[in-house]
Amino acid sequence: MFGLEEVGLARSGVYLLDGYINLARLKSNENVTSESPRETPGYPGIDHLGFQVDNLEETTTELEKQEGSTH
């Protein structure tokens, strides 16, 4: 979606690229799993990310199709 290509997998998520920007979509954890601050419950991070699209209805339909996928 949004012109992002999946370019890698990690144990905790997926890496995406649009040709300019690398974006990591990481799963959040309910429990502390290591000493990494990122894996602490409630760790602050990006709450949301916005994209401007040409056709909202078409994009919404495509997102709904992909809802529930593993990525």
Secondary structure, DSSP 8 states (H G I E B T S, - for coil): -TT-EEEEEETTEEEEE-SS-EEEEE---SS--SS-GGGSTT-----------S-HHHHHHHHHHHTTS--
